[in-house]
């Protein structure tokens, strides 16, 4: 497999989706075209995709015979490492191509920052593309998950029956919702908070199988929260936690297949329970 060509084609489709460009792979027409991998003739953009992210590499590309691309924007994509240091440097540009290092050098970190500023619908569109493009069938390499075990148990419960013996919590749930500015998530929390005692019973039974079983499940959701909260709005964070946990469960070796609506229902109940237990989002200041 030609991994470099695969990288070129991946970024071709990825950047077309991100920026609305119309890139095509020049190497499929002209093998090893000098300094250029991708080209958008409509927007007059040429791009080099490289695993070598150095000043020398960029200047080598700019020094090639690019006279046929006068007036084009030159962009460089590093696929191997961060390029922060390169963005602050000056480069020899003998053909006078339009090239601003601060704006025209891309790496994974910079791309993630651009995605984090997009609205949730665009982020979901990009997420779906990445899942299709990058998902690998690991087969027997999958590992079992305590989180999935709890979801499998919860999925067998009759959730139409109201949970009984609802325990009081050390704070008013409404105060925590308001304190964390959860507007869109409010309805979901109100709908699912009634299952607190049901989850408490499931956790108690689950912990009989070994120490720290339920703690590991709650910690897994907390880690998703901590990874998201600084880069998303509170409501986006809440629903992204559900998305991430559902993805993790589907990828587990012990996942018992169920309709998407059912897994999202069960995960939503579990995340709301983690909210009630103060494992995700901040406890109101008293």
C-alpha positions as CSV (number, residue, x, y, z in Angstrom):
1,X,0.0,0.0,0.0
2,X,1.3,3.5,-0.9
3,X,0.8,5.3,2.4
4,X,1.9,8.6,1.0
5,X,-0.6,8.5,-1.8
6,X,-3.3,7.4,0.7
7,X,-2.4,10.5,2.8
8,X,-2.7,12.8,-0.2
9,X,-6.1,11.4,-1.1
10,X,-7.3,11.6,2.5
11,X,-6.3,15.3,2.8
12,X,-7.8,16.0,-0.6
13,X,-11.2,15.0,0.5
14,X,-10.7,16.3,4.1
15,X,-9.7,19.8,3.0
16,X,-12.5,19.9,0.4
17,X,-14.9,19.2,3.2
18,X,-13.3,21.6,5.7
19,X,-12.9,24.6,3.4
20,X,-15.2,24.0,0.4
21,X,-12.2,23.7,-2.0
22,X,-12.2,21.6,-5.2
23,X,-8.8,19.8,-4.8
24,X,-7.7,17.0,-7.1
25,X,-4.6,14.8,-6.9
26,X,-2.1,16.0,-9.4
27,X,0.0,12.8,-9.0
28,X,-2.7,10.7,-10.5
29,X,-2.2,12.7,-13.7
30,X,1.5,13.6,-13.5
31,X,3.3,11.1,-11.3
32,X,5.7,12.9,-8.9
33,X,4.7,16.4,-10.1
34,X,7.5,18.7,-8.8
35,X,6.6,20.1,-5.4
36,X,2.9,19.7,-5.9
37,X,0.6,16.9,-4.7
38,X,-2.9,18.6,-4.7
39,X,-4.3,21.3,-6.9
40,X,-7.5,23.4,-7.0
41,X,-7.6,25.2,-10.3
42,X,-10.8,27.0,-9.5
43,X,-9.5,28.6,-6.3
44,X,-5.9,28.7,-7.6
45,X,-4.4,26.6,-4.8
46,X,-1.4,24.2,-4.9
47,X,-0.5,22.0,-1.9
48,X,2.4,19.8,-0.9
49,X,1.6,17.0,1.5
50,X,4.7,15.8,3.4
51,X,5.9,13.6,6.2
52,X,9.0,15.9,6.5
53,X,8.1,19.1,8.2
54,X,11.3,21.3,7.9
55,X,12.2,24.7,6.6
56,X,14.4,23.0,4.1
57,X,11.6,20.8,2.8
58,X,9.3,23.8,2.2
59,X,12.0,25.9,0.5
60,X,12.9,23.0,-1.7
61,X,9.3,22.9,-2.9
62,X,9.2,26.6,-3.4
63,X,12.4,26.5,-5.4
64,X,11.1,24.1,-8.0
65,X,9.9,25.3,-11.4
66,X,6.5,26.6,-10.5
67,X,6.4,29.3,-13.1
68,X,3.2,27.8,-14.5
69,X,1.4,28.5,-11.2
70,X,1.9,32.3,-11.0
71,X,-0.8,33.8,-8.9
72,X,-1.5,30.5,-7.1
73,X,-1.6,30.1,-3.3
74,X,1.0,27.6,-2.0
75,X,0.1,25.6,1.1
76,X,2.0,22.9,3.0
77,X,0.5,20.1,5.0
78,X,2.6,18.3,7.7
79,X,1.3,14.8,8.2
80,X,3.9,13.6,10.7
81,X,4.5,16.3,13.4
82,X,3.6,19.7,14.7
83,X,4.6,22.7,12.6
84,X,4.3,25.6,15.1
85,X,8.0,26.6,14.7
86,X,7.7,26.8,11.0
87,X,4.8,29.2,11.0
88,X,7.0,32.0,12.6
89,X,9.9,31.6,10.1
90,X,10.6,33.4,6.8
91,X,11.1,31.4,3.6
92,X,12.8,31.9,0.3
93,X,10.1,32.1,-2.3
94,X,11.9,32.7,-5.7
95,X,8.8,32.4,-7.9
96,X,6.7,34.9,-5.7
97,X,3.9,32.5,-5.0
98,X,1.3,33.7,-2.5
99,X,2.5,32.0,0.7
100,X,1.9,33.1,4.3
101,X,3.6,30.7,6.7
102,X,1.3,31.7,9.6
103,X,-1.8,30.8,7.6
104,X,-0.7,28.3,4.9
105,X,1.2,25.7,6.9
106,X,-1.2,23.0,8.4
107,X,-0.7,20.3,11.0
108,X,-3.0,18.2,13.1
109,X,-3.1,20.7,16.0
110,X,-4.1,23.6,13.8
111,X,-6.7,21.6,12.0
112,X,-8.3,20.6,15.3
113,X,-8.4,24.2,16.4
114,X,-10.2,25.1,13.2
115,X,-12.7,22.3,13.7
116,X,-13.4,23.3,17.4
117,X,-14.6,26.8,16.3
118,X,-17.2,25.3,13.9
119,X,-20.8,24.8,14.8
120,X,-22.0,21.4,16.0
121,X,-23.6,20.4,12.7
122,X,-20.3,21.0,10.8
123,X,-18.4,19.1,13.5
124,X,-20.7,16.1,13.2
125,X,-20.3,16.1,9.4
126,X,-16.5,16.1,9.8
127,X,-16.7,13.4,12.5
128,X,-18.8,11.2,10.2
129,X,-16.2,11.6,7.4
130,X,-13.3,10.7,9.7
131,X,-15.1,7.6,11.1
132,X,-15.7,6.3,7.5
133,X,-12.2,7.2,6.4
134,X,-10.1,6.1,9.4
135,X,-12.1,3.3,11.1
136,X,-10.1,0.0,11.1
137,X,-11.6,-3.4,11.8
138,X,-9.5,-4.6,14.6
139,X,-11.4,-7.9,14.9
140,X,-10.1,-9.9,17.8
141,X,-8.0,-6.9,19.0
142,X,-11.1,-5.4,20.6
143,X,-11.2,-5.3,24.4
144,X,-14.0,-5.7,26.8
145,X,-15.3,-2.7,28.7
146,X,-17.0,-2.3,32.1
147,X,-18.9,0.6,30.6
148,X,-20.3,-1.8,28.0
149,X,-21.2,-4.4,30.6
150,X,-23.4,-1.9,32.5
151,X,-25.1,-0.8,29.2
152,X,-25.8,-4.4,28.4
153,X,-27.5,-4.8,31.8
154,X,-29.4,-1.6,31.6
155,X,-30.7,-2.5,28.1
156,X,-32.5,-5.5,29.5
157,X,-34.3,-3.4,32.1
158,X,-37.9,-2.3,31.5
159,X,-37.4,1.4,31.5
160,X,-41.1,2.1,31.2
161,X,-41.4,1.1,34.8
162,X,-40.7,4.1,37.1
163,X,-37.7,3.7,39.3
164,X,-38.6,3.5,42.9
165,X,-36.9,4.7,46.1
166,X,-35.3,7.7,44.4
167,X,-32.5,8.8,46.6
168,X,-31.9,12.4,47.5
169,X,-28.7,14.0,46.2
170,X,-26.4,16.5,48.0
171,X,-27.6,19.4,45.8
172,X,-30.6,20.5,43.9
173,X,-30.3,19.1,40.3
174,X,-32.1,22.2,39.0
175,X,-29.3,24.4,40.6
176,X,-26.6,22.3,38.9
177,X,-28.3,22.6,35.5
178,X,-28.5,26.4,35.8
179,X,-25.0,26.7,37.3
180,X,-23.5,24.8,34.3
181,X,-25.7,26.7,31.8
182,X,-27.2,23.5,30.4
183,X,-30.2,24.7,28.4
184,X,-30.7,22.2,25.6
185,X,-29.7,19.3,27.9
186,X,-32.2,20.3,30.6
187,X,-35.0,18.3,29.1
188,X,-32.9,15.1,28.8
189,X,-31.7,15.5,32.4
190,X,-35.2,16.0,33.7
191,X,-36.4,12.9,31.7
192,X,-33.6,10.6,32.8
193,X,-32.9,11.6,36.4
194,X,-35.7,9.4,37.7
195,X,-33.5,6.4,36.9
196,X,-30.9,7.3,39.6
197,X,-31.9,4.5,42.0
198,X,-32.1,2.0,39.1
199,X,-28.5,2.8,38.2
200,X,-27.5,2.7,41.8
201,X,-28.9,-0.9,42.1
202,X,-27.1,-1.9,38.9
203,X,-23.8,-0.5,40.1
204,X,-24.2,-2.3,43.5
205,X,-24.8,-5.6,41.8
206,X,-21.9,-4.9,39.3
207,X,-19.5,-4.2,42.2
208,X,-20.1,-7.7,43.5
209,X,-18.0,-8.9,40.6
210,X,-15.0,-7.0,41.8
211,X,-13.7,-3.8,43.4
212,X,-13.8,-0.5,41.5
213,X,-16.1,-1.9,38.7
214,X,-18.7,1.0,38.9
215,X,-15.9,3.5,39.7
216,X,-14.2,2.7,36.5
217,X,-17.4,3.3,34.5
218,X,-17.9,6.7,36.1
219,X,-14.3,7.6,35.6
220,X,-14.6,6.7,31.9
221,X,-17.4,9.2,31.5
222,X,-15.6,11.8,33.5
223,X,-12.5,11.6,31.2
224,X,-14.7,12.2,28.2
225,X,-16.1,15.3,30.0
226,X,-12.7,16.7,30.9
227,X,-11.5,16.2,27.3
228,X,-14.4,18.2,25.9
229,X,-15.4,20.9,28.4
230,X,-12.6,23.4,27.5
231,X,-13.3,23.3,23.7
232,X,-17.1,23.1,23.5
233,X,-20.1,24.9,25.0
234,X,-21.8,23.2,28.0
235,X,-24.7,21.8,25.9
236,X,-22.4,20.6,23.1
237,X,-20.2,18.9,25.8
238,X,-23.2,17.1,27.3
239,X,-24.3,15.6,24.0
240,X,-20.7,14.9,22.8
241,X,-20.2,12.8,25.9
242,X,-23.2,10.7,24.9
243,X,-21.8,10.4,21.4
244,X,-18.3,9.5,22.6
245,X,-19.5,6.9,25.1
246,X,-21.8,5.3,22.5
247,X,-18.8,5.0,20.1
248,X,-16.7,3.5,22.8
249,X,-19.4,0.9,23.6
250,X,-19.9,-0.1,20.0
251,X,-16.2,-0.7,19.7
252,X,-16.0,-3.0,22.7
253,X,-15.6,-6.8,22.4
254,X,-18.5,-7.4,24.8
255,X,-21.0,-5.1,23.1
256,X,-24.4,-6.8,22.6
257,X,-25.7,-5.2,19.4
258,X,-28.9,-3.1,19.8
259,X,-30.7,-0.4,17.7
260,X,-29.0,3.0,17.8
261,X,-32.0,4.5,19.5
262,X,-31.7,2.1,22.4
263,X,-28.0,2.5,22.9
264,X,-28.4,6.3,22.9
265,X,-31.2,6.0,25.4
266,X,-29.2,3.8,27.8
267,X,-26.1,5.9,27.4
268,X,-28.1,9.1,28.0
269,X,-29.5,7.6,31.3
270,X,-25.9,6.7,32.4
271,X,-24.5,10.1,31.6
272,X,-27.4,11.8,33.4
273,X,-26.7,9.6,36.4
274,X,-23.0,10.6,36.2
275,X,-24.2,14.2,36.2
276,X,-26.3,13.6,39.3
277,X,-23.3,12.0,41.0
278,X,-21.1,15.0,40.2
279,X,-18.8,13.0,38.0
280,X,-19.5,15.3,35.0
281,X,-20.0,19.1,35.2
282,X,-19.4,21.3,38.2
283,X,-21.2,21.1,41.5
284,X,-23.0,24.4,42.2
285,X,-21.1,26.8,44.6
286,X,-22.9,26.7,47.9
